[in-house]
Amino acid sequence: MVDYPPARIVGPRVRLRPPVLDDAGALFQRVARDPEVTRYLLWAPHPDVATTRRVINEKINVGDEERTWAIELASSGQVVGLTSCRRPVTHSVEIGYCLGRRWWGKGLMTEVLEMLLSALDADRGVYRVWATCSVANVRSAHLLERAGFVREGRLVRHAVYPTMGPIPQDSLLYARALR
Ligand SMILES: CC(C)(COP(=O)(O)OP(=O)(O)OC[C@H]1O[C@@H](n2cnc3c(N)ncnc32)[C@H](O)[C@@H]1OP(=O)(O)O)[C@@H](O)C(=O)NCCC(=O)NCCS
């Protein structure tokens, strides 16, 4: 049994909570159908809200492998994005995140990462938090650097980013040591 940060984390401007099937409409409209959002993600834009529902259902039932949170604005309760942790090795956690385009550039994901990092830091078993992003994903690279992640290298032909096409692209590997 692998531990993850709590199912609910409250920050000044955003709240993290488990996604529910009723989030599908908002997540489809604001996040999952937008090719600008998925451009550097490992999944293609969702063609319909049924796809978003199916994916949420998979995330809810994924078991011990990973945990996904819906990102909710504290001010309005609107769901505006998703974040996740995957812990394939006990001491090491991979993070992922996406936010609806309307909410970019306000420092919201910086706040989410601070919340996740402080929750992960409270777990004495976690020593490493890491993420990969496309070499072209400047926003994500800035976010990670602002959050104290160190660029460990360039992963050649590392991943297919379906919105950009079927050819594997290079990624950057970022990590932050917690202790
Ligand atoms: C990458 C992504 C998560 C960044 O989200 P974000 O909330 O805009 O990121 P940040 O929290 O770093 O916000 C940074 C911007 O907000 C500005 N900002 C405004 N208020 C701020 C505050 N209170 N604190 C910090 N930054 C603030 C910063 O100056 C910065 O602007 P800049 O990029 O022009 O320098 C978002 O663009 C996204 O979801 N992209 C699509 C999905 C994706 O690519 N995910 C990552 C896959 S690896």
The ligand as an SDF file (V2000), in Angstrom:
LIG
                    3D

 48 50  0  0  0  0  0  0  0  0999 V2000
    1.7430   24.6520  -17.5110 C   0  0  0  0  0  0  0  0  0  0  0  0
    0.5530   25.2350  -16.7180 C   0  0  0  0  0  0  0  0  0  0  0  0
    0.0730   24.2150  -15.7200 C   0  0  0  0  0  0  0  0  0  0  0  0
    1.0240   26.4890  -16.0030 C   0  0  0  0  0  0  0  0  0  0  0  0
   -0.0600   26.9720  -15.1830 O   0  0  0  0  0  0  0  0  0  0  0  0
   -0.0090   28.4450  -14.5500 P   0  0  0  0  0  0  0  0  0  0  0  0
   -0.9780   28.4870  -13.4360 O   0  0  0  0  0  0  0  0  0  0  0  0
   -0.1390   29.4460  -15.6460 O   0  0  0  0  0  0  0  0  0  0  0  0
    1.4770   28.4490  -14.0260 O   0  0  0  0  0  0  0  0  0  0  0  0
    2.1200   29.3140  -12.8950 P   0  0  0  0  0  0  0  0  0  0  0  0
    1.5020   29.0590  -11.5830 O   0  0  0  0  0  0  0  0  0  0  0  0
    3.5910   29.0450  -13.0430 O   0  0  0  0  0  0  0  0  0  0  0  0
    1.7820   30.8150  -13.3380 O   0  0  0  0  0  0  0  0  0  0  0  0
    2.8440   31.4870  -13.9190 C   0  0  0  0  0  0  0  0  0  0  0  0
    2.4730   32.8380  -14.4480 C   0  0  0  0  0  0  0  0  0  0  0  0
    1.5370   33.4890  -13.6050 O   0  0  0  0  0  0  0  0  0  0  0  0
    2.0830   34.7490  -13.1940 C   0  0  0  0  0  0  0  0  0  0  0  0
    1.5660   35.0240  -11.8470 N   0  0  0  0  0  0  0  0  0  0  0  0
    0.5620   35.9060  -11.5910 C   0  0  0  0  0  0  0  0  0  0  0  0
    0.2820   35.8820  -10.2870 N   0  0  0  0  0  0  0  0  0  0  0  0
    1.1350   34.9970   -9.7070 C   0  0  0  0  0  0  0  0  0  0  0  0
    1.3120   34.5510   -8.3700 C   0  0  0  0  0  0  0  0  0  0  0  0
    0.5550   35.0040   -7.3720 N   0  0  0  0  0  0  0  0  0  0  0  0
    2.2710   33.5980   -8.1230 N   0  0  0  0  0  0  0  0  0  0  0  0
    3.0530   33.1200   -9.1250 C   0  0  0  0  0  0  0  0  0  0  0  0
    2.9070   33.5150  -10.4180 N   0  0  0  0  0  0  0  0  0  0  0  0
    1.9450   34.4350  -10.7060 C   0  0  0  0  0  0  0  0  0  0  0  0
    3.5690   34.5690  -13.2690 C   0  0  0  0  0  0  0  0  0  0  0  0
    4.2350   35.7790  -13.4130 O   0  0  0  0  0  0  0  0  0  0  0  0
    3.7200   33.6660  -14.4650 C   0  0  0  0  0  0  0  0  0  0  0  0
    3.6630   34.4250  -15.6550 O   0  0  0  0  0  0  0  0  0  0  0  0
    4.7360   34.1320  -16.8110 P   0  0  0  0  0  0  0  0  0  0  0  0
    4.5070   32.6990  -17.2610 O   0  0  0  0  0  0  0  0  0  0  0  0
    4.3900   35.1340  -17.8530 O   0  0  0  0  0  0  0  0  0  0  0  0
    6.0840   34.2890  -16.2040 O   0  0  0  0  0  0  0  0  0  0  0  0
   -0.5960   25.6400  -17.6800 C   0  0  0  0  0  0  0  0  0  0  0  0
   -0.1030   26.4950  -18.6630 O   0  0  0  0  0  0  0  0  0  0  0  0
   -1.2610   24.4420  -18.3310 C   0  0  0  0  0  0  0  0  0  0  0  0
   -2.1520   23.8260  -17.7700 O   0  0  0  0  0  0  0  0  0  0  0  0
   -0.8230   24.1070  -19.5610 N   0  0  0  0  0  0  0  0  0  0  0  0
   -1.4540   23.0390  -20.3110 C   0  0  0  0  0  0  0  0  0  0  0  0
   -1.2080   21.6750  -19.7010 C   0  0  0  0  0  0  0  0  0  0  0  0
    0.2600   21.3500  -19.5450 C   0  0  0  0  0  0  0  0  0  0  0  0
    1.0510   21.6390  -20.4350 O   0  0  0  0  0  0  0  0  0  0  0  0
    0.6050   20.7470  -18.4150 N   0  0  0  0  0  0  0  0  0  0  0  0
    1.9740   20.3890  -18.1120 C   0  0  0  0  0  0  0  0  0  0  0  0
    2.3920   19.1430  -18.7520 C   0  0  0  0  0  0  0  0  0  0  0  0
    4.1050   18.7840  -18.3620 S   0  0  0  0  0  0  0  0  0  0  0  0
  1  2  1  0
  2  3  1  0
  2  4  1  0
  2 36  1  0
  4  5  1  0
  5  6  1  0
  6  7  2  0
  6  8  1  0
  6  9  1  0
  9 10  1  0
 10 11  2  0
 10 12  1  0
 10 13  1  0
 13 14  1  0
 14 15  1  0
 15 16  1  0
 15 30  1  0
 16 17  1  0
 17 18  1  0
 17 28  1  0
 18 19  1  0
 18 27  1  0
 19 20  2  0
 20 21  1  0
 21 22  1  0
 21 27  2  0
 22 23  1  0
 22 24  2  0
 24 25  1  0
 25 26  2  0
 26 27  1  0
 28 29  1  0
 28 30  1  0
 30 31  1  0
 31 32  1  0
 32 33  2  0
 32 34  1  0
 32 35  1  0
 36 37  1  0
 36 38  1  0
 38 39  2  0
 38 40  1  0
 40 41  1  0
 41 42  1  0
 42 43  1  0
 43 44  2  0
 43 45  1  0
 45 46  1  0
 46 47  1  0
 47 48  1  0
M  END
$$$$
